Amino acid sequence: MTTAPANPQAAMRLRELVFGAACAAAVRAAARLGVADALDDTPATVDELAAALDTEPRALRRLLRALTCYGIFAETAGDRFEHTEMSRLLREDAPNSLRYISLWCTEPWTWEAWPMLDEAVRSGRNVFPELFGKEFFDYLHSEGGDSARVFDKAMTTSSRQSARDFADYLDLTGIDTVVDIGGGQGHVLASLLEKHPALHGTLLDLPKVVAGADPRLRDGGALADRARLVPGDCRVDIPVRADLYIIKNILEWDDDSTRRTLANVVAAARPGARVVVVENLVDDSPSMRFTTAMDLMLMLNVGGAKHSEASMVRLMTEAGLTVTEVRPVNPYLHAFEATVR
């Protein structure tokens, strides 16, 4: 057998990929140090940034040099650095900030879990309990320390951003009542109620989650007279009847839990009620590198999975829903439009 000569570009790319942890660590370091927040619209020298951040200038220069290779910051004349579109996203005050997402995806536990990916693939189950002695969320809220705060910040930021996109996407013609199932703090529901003054809505989530709902939805809030907060577990029961049921980014458990949730929707709804499931997909998406990475992380920490379009349609159909359309909400999210049979 004749071996083809190695492609230098392929070898270089693979070398870059296997050092991917260095890139992730560099982004995390920049976020923790606050480099993007220290740099304004005027290019700054390394010495100026180091003084503002209380860091060692030569080490900071090496960090910035690595980040510029990925388009995060840019170097200009005179050993100065300036912002790029990506580096601005690391600012805490950026409208679409990814600072807390960057920290969450590189939290200390991730560096212990990723090397166990081969074991997760071999066994087909999450490895988190073997590493830390507890299931993921039990660990996060008991021993996770600052990781719990970072997680809450990351989820809140992400939810607010996608809520705006989803509110713009959703056509509510003929809809008077909506329920957001597993809707967290209720950012989607609040966005919809603000945009549609005649709409009434319900937020259903676990008791401790609903207790921290968006202030606009709670007693005394601007939207409270049209909002209802219902504590509960959608995998057990959905005691709400509405014209529209929204299930956004929660069907990432094992298939049995997903089936139970969808079955509970069908049991609660009247025939013909509208159901919109919103998920990241691991196929047919411009964000596949991101969503497939999230899929692997879910495998590691909770034993969950992101869906393909086919797997989501199959589970919804089995539950008694008629899927009529699948459309992108933004580059990361797809909406599955369905009705109850």
C-alpha positions as CSV (number, residue, x, y, z in Angstrom):
1,M,0.0,0.0,0.0
2,T,1.4,3.4,-1.0
3,T,1.0,6.1,1.6
4,A,0.1,9.5,0.2
5,P,2.4,12.4,1.3
6,A,1.1,14.4,4.2
7,N,-0.7,17.6,3.3
8,P,1.2,20.4,5.2
9,Q,-2.0,22.4,5.5
10,A,-3.9,19.4,7.0
11,A,-1.1,18.8,9.4
12,M,-0.9,22.4,10.5
13,R,-4.7,22.5,11.0
14,L,-4.7,19.4,13.1
15,R,-1.8,20.8,15.3
16,E,-3.9,23.9,15.8
17,L,-6.9,21.9,16.8
18,V,-5.2,19.7,19.3
19,F,-3.9,22.9,21.0
20,G,-7.5,24.1,21.1
21,A,-7.4,24.2,24.9
22,A,-4.8,27.0,24.7
23,C,-7.2,29.1,22.8
24,A,-10.1,28.5,25.2
25,A,-7.8,29.2,28.2
26,A,-6.6,32.4,26.6
27,V,-10.2,33.6,26.1
28,R,-11.0,32.7,29.7
29,A,-7.9,34.5,31.0
30,A,-8.8,37.7,29.0
31,A,-12.4,37.5,30.4
32,R,-11.3,37.0,34.0
33,L,-8.6,39.8,33.7
34,G,-11.1,42.2,32.1
35,V,-8.8,43.0,29.1
36,A,-11.8,43.9,26.9
37,D,-13.3,46.2,29.5
38,A,-10.0,48.0,30.0
39,L,-9.5,48.7,26.3
40,D,-11.8,51.5,25.0
41,D,-12.1,52.8,21.4
42,T,-8.6,54.1,21.3
43,P,-5.7,51.6,20.8
44,A,-3.6,51.1,23.9
45,T,-0.1,49.9,24.4
46,V,0.7,46.7,26.3
47,D,2.2,48.8,29.1
48,E,-0.9,50.9,29.4
49,L,-3.1,47.8,29.5
50,A,-0.9,46.1,32.0
51,A,-0.9,49.1,34.3
52,A,-4.7,49.2,34.2
53,L,-5.1,45.5,34.8
54,D,-2.2,45.1,37.3
55,T,-0.6,42.4,35.2
56,E,3.0,41.7,34.1
57,P,3.5,43.4,30.7
58,R,5.4,40.7,28.9
59,A,3.0,38.0,29.9
60,L,0.1,40.1,28.8
61,R,1.8,40.7,25.5
62,R,2.0,36.9,25.0
63,L,-1.7,36.5,25.8
64,L,-2.7,39.2,23.4
65,R,-0.5,37.8,20.7
66,A,-2.2,34.4,20.9
67,L,-5.7,35.9,20.9
68,T,-5.0,38.0,17.8
69,C,-4.4,34.8,15.9
70,Y,-8.1,34.1,16.3
71,G,-9.3,37.6,15.5
72,I,-9.8,38.4,19.2
73,F,-8.1,41.9,19.5
74,A,-5.8,43.2,16.8
75,E,-2.3,44.5,16.9
76,T,-1.4,47.9,15.4
77,A,1.8,49.9,15.1
78,G,3.7,50.8,18.2
79,D,3.0,47.6,20.1
80,R,-0.6,48.8,20.5
81,F,-3.8,46.7,20.5
82,E,-7.3,47.5,19.5
83,H,-10.7,45.9,19.6
84,T,-12.2,43.6,17.0
85,E,-15.8,42.6,16.7
86,M,-15.1,39.4,18.7
87,S,-13.1,41.1,21.5
88,R,-15.9,43.6,22.1
89,L,-18.2,40.6,22.9
90,L,-16.0,40.0,25.9
91,R,-16.9,43.3,27.4
92,E,-19.4,43.0,30.2
93,D,-21.3,46.0,29.0
94,A,-21.6,44.8,25.4
95,P,-25.3,44.5,24.3
96,N,-24.7,40.9,23.2
97,S,-21.9,40.1,25.7
98,L,-20.4,36.6,25.6
99,R,-18.2,37.2,28.7
100,Y,-20.1,34.9,31.0
101,I,-20.7,32.3,28.3
102,S,-16.9,32.3,27.7
103,L,-16.4,31.8,31.5
104,W,-19.1,29.2,31.8
105,C,-17.7,27.0,29.0
106,T,-14.2,27.1,30.5
107,E,-15.1,26.6,34.2
108,P,-12.6,24.5,36.3
109,W,-14.8,21.4,36.2
110,T,-14.8,21.3,32.4
111,W,-11.0,20.8,32.4
112,E,-11.5,17.6,34.4
113,A,-14.5,16.4,32.4
114,W,-13.2,16.8,28.8
115,P,-10.4,14.2,29.2
116,M,-13.1,11.6,30.1
117,L,-14.9,12.0,26.7
118,D,-13.7,8.7,25.5
119,E,-15.1,7.0,28.5
120,A,-18.5,8.7,28.0
121,V,-18.5,7.6,24.4
122,R,-17.5,4.0,25.4
123,S,-20.1,3.7,28.1
124,G,-22.9,6.0,26.7
125,R,-23.4,7.7,30.1
126,N,-22.3,10.9,31.7
127,V,-19.1,10.8,33.7
128,F,-19.8,13.7,36.0
129,P,-20.9,11.6,39.0
130,E,-17.8,9.5,38.8
131,L,-15.6,12.6,38.8
132,F,-17.4,14.6,41.5
133,G,-19.5,12.2,43.4
134,K,-22.8,14.0,42.6
135,E,-25.0,14.7,39.6
136,F,-24.1,17.9,37.8
137,F,-26.7,20.3,39.2
138,D,-26.5,18.9,42.7
139,Y,-22.7,19.6,42.6
140,L,-23.1,23.0,41.0
141,H,-25.4,24.4,43.6
142,S,-23.7,22.7,46.6
143,E,-20.0,22.6,45.9
144,G,-19.6,24.5,42.6
145,G,-18.7,27.8,44.3
146,D,-18.4,30.6,41.8
147,S,-19.4,28.3,39.0
148,A,-23.0,28.5,40.1
149,R,-22.9,32.4,39.9
150,V,-21.2,32.2,36.5
151,F,-23.8,29.6,35.3
152,D,-26.7,31.9,36.3
153,K,-25.1,34.9,34.7
154,A,-24.4,33.0,31.5
155,M,-27.9,31.6,31.2
156,T,-29.5,34.9,32.0
157,T,-27.5,36.7,29.4
158,S,-28.1,34.1,26.8
159,S,-31.8,33.9,27.6
160,R,-32.3,37.7,27.3
161,Q,-30.5,37.8,23.9
162,S,-32.5,34.9,22.4
163,A,-35.7,36.1,23.9
164,R,-35.5,39.2,21.8
165,D,-34.9,37.2,18.6
166,F,-37.7,34.8,19.5
167,A,-40.2,37.6,20.2
168,D,-39.4,39.1,16.8
169,Y,-39.7,35.7,15.1
170,L,-43.1,34.6,16.6
171,D,-46.3,35.5,14.9
172,L,-49.1,35.6,17.5
173,T,-52.0,36.2,15.2
174,G,-55.1,34.6,16.9
175,I,-53.2,33.8,20.1
176,D,-54.6,35.2,23.4
177,T,-52.8,32.9,25.9
178,V,-49.3,31.5,26.0
179,V,-47.4,29.3,28.4
180,D,-43.6,29.2,28.5
181,I,-42.7,25.7,29.7
182,G,-39.4,25.5,31.6
183,G,-39.0,29.1,30.8
184,G,-36.5,29.9,33.5
185,Q,-36.8,33.5,34.7
186,G,-39.3,34.3,32.1
187,H,-37.4,36.5,29.7
188,V,-39.2,35.0,26.6
189,L,-42.6,35.5,28.3
190,A,-41.8,39.0,29.4
191,S,-40.6,40.0,25.9
192,L,-43.8,38.6,24.4
193,L,-46.1,40.4,26.9
194,E,-44.3,43.7,26.3
195,K,-44.6,43.3,22.5
196,H,-48.3,42.2,22.6
197,P,-50.3,44.3,25.1
198,A,-53.4,42.0,24.9
199,L,-51.6,38.8,25.5
200,H,-51.8,36.8,28.8
201,G,-49.1,34.3,29.7
202,T,-48.0,31.7,32.2
203,L,-44.4,30.8,33.2
204,L,-44.0,27.2,34.4
205,D,-40.8,26.0,35.9
206,L,-39.4,24.5,39.1
207,P,-40.4,26.3,42.3
208,K,-37.0,27.7,43.1
209,V,-36.7,29.0,39.5
210,V,-40.1,30.6,39.4
211,A,-39.3,32.3,42.7
212,G,-36.6,34.2,40.9
213,A,-38.7,35.2,37.9
214,D,-38.1,38.4,36.0
215,P,-39.3,41.3,38.3
216,R,-41.6,42.5,35.5
217,L,-43.7,39.3,35.9
218,R,-43.8,39.2,39.8
219,D,-46.3,41.0,42.0
220,G,-46.0,44.7,41.5
221,G,-44.2,44.3,38.2
222,A,-45.1,46.1,35.0
223,L,-46.5,42.9,33.4
224,A,-47.8,41.1,36.6
225,D,-51.5,41.7,35.8
226,R,-51.1,39.6,32.6
227,A,-48.7,37.0,33.9
228,R,-49.2,33.9,36.0
229,L,-46.3,32.1,37.7
230,V,-46.8,28.3,38.2
231,P,-44.3,26.2,40.1
232,G,-44.0,22.7,38.7
233,D,-42.0,20.1,36.8
234,C,-43.0,19.7,33.2
235,R,-41.8,16.1,33.2
236,V,-44.5,15.3,35.8
237,D,-47.4,17.6,34.8
238,I,-48.4,20.7,32.9
239,P,-51.5,22.0,34.6
240,V,-52.1,24.9,32.1
241,R,-54.4,25.2,29.1
242,A,-53.4,27.8,26.5
243,D,-53.5,28.7,22.8
244,L,-49.7,28.4,22.5
245,Y,-47.2,26.3,24.3
246,I,-43.5,27.3,24.1
247,I,-40.7,24.8,24.9
248,K,-37.4,26.5,24.4
249,N,-34.0,24.9,25.0
250,I,-35.0,22.4,27.6
251,L,-35.5,19.1,25.7
252,E,-31.9,18.2,26.1
253,W,-32.4,15.3,28.6
254,D,-32.7,11.6,27.8
255,D,-35.4,10.7,25.3
256,D,-37.7,9.4,28.0
257,S,-37.9,12.7,29.8
258,T,-38.5,14.5,26.5
259,R,-41.3,12.1,25.7
260,R,-42.9,12.7,29.1
261,T,-42.8,16.5,28.7
262,L,-44.3,16.4,25.2
263,A,-46.9,13.9,26.3
264,N,-47.9,16.3,29.2
265,V,-48.3,19.1,26.7
266,V,-50.6,17.0,24.6
267,A,-52.6,16.0,27.6
268,A,-53.0,19.6,28.8
269,A,-53.8,21.2,25.5
270,R,-57.0,21.3,23.4
271,P,-56.8,19.7,19.9
272,G,-55.5,22.2,17.5
273,A,-53.4,24.2,20.1
274,R,-50.2,25.4,18.8
275,V,-46.8,24.2,20.1
276,V,-43.4,25.7,19.3
277,V,-40.3,23.9,20.3
278,V,-37.1,25.9,20.0
279,E,-33.7,24.1,20.0
280,N,-30.1,24.2,18.9
281,L,-29.6,21.6,16.2
282,V,-26.6,19.5,15.4
283,D,-27.4,19.5,11.7
284,D,-28.5,21.9,9.0
285,S,-27.2,24.9,10.9
286,P,-24.4,27.5,10.4
287,S,-23.5,27.0,14.0
288,M,-22.7,23.3,13.9
289,R,-19.3,23.6,15.4
290,F,-20.8,25.3,18.4
291,T,-23.9,23.1,18.8
292,T,-21.9,19.8,18.3
293,A,-19.5,21.0,21.0
294,M,-22.5,21.7,23.3
295,D,-23.8,18.3,22.5
296,L,-20.6,16.6,23.7
297,M,-20.6,18.7,26.8
298,L,-24.1,17.6,27.6
299,M,-23.0,14.0,27.1
300,L,-20.3,14.6,29.8
301,N,-22.1,16.5,32.4
302,V,-25.8,15.5,32.4
303,G,-26.0,12.6,29.9
304,G,-28.2,14.8,27.6
305,A,-28.0,15.5,23.9
306,K,-28.7,18.2,21.3
307,H,-31.2,17.1,18.6
308,S,-31.0,16.8,14.9
309,E,-34.1,18.0,13.0
310,A,-35.1,14.4,12.3
311,S,-34.8,13.2,16.0
312,M,-36.9,16.2,17.2
313,V,-39.6,15.7,14.6
314,R,-39.7,12.0,15.5
315,L,-40.2,12.6,19.2
316,M,-42.8,15.3,18.6
317,T,-44.7,13.2,16.2
318,E,-44.7,10.2,18.5
319,A,-46.1,12.4,21.3
320,G,-49.2,13.3,19.2
321,L,-48.1,16.6,17.6
322,T,-48.2,17.4,13.9
323,V,-45.1,19.3,12.9
324,T,-45.9,21.8,10.2
325,E,-42.7,23.7,9.7
326,V,-39.1,24.0,10.9
327,R,-37.6,27.5,10.6
328,P,-34.4,29.3,11.9
329,V,-34.9,31.9,14.6
330,N,-31.3,33.0,14.4
331,P,-28.1,31.2,13.4
332,Y,-28.2,29.2,16.6
333,L,-31.8,28.3,17.1
334,H,-34.5,26.5,15.1
335,A,-38.2,26.6,15.8
336,F,-40.4,23.5,15.3
337,E,-44.0,24.7,14.6
338,A,-46.6,22.1,15.5
339,T,-50.2,21.6,16.5
340,V,-51.9,19.1,18.9
341,R,-53.7,16.4,17.0
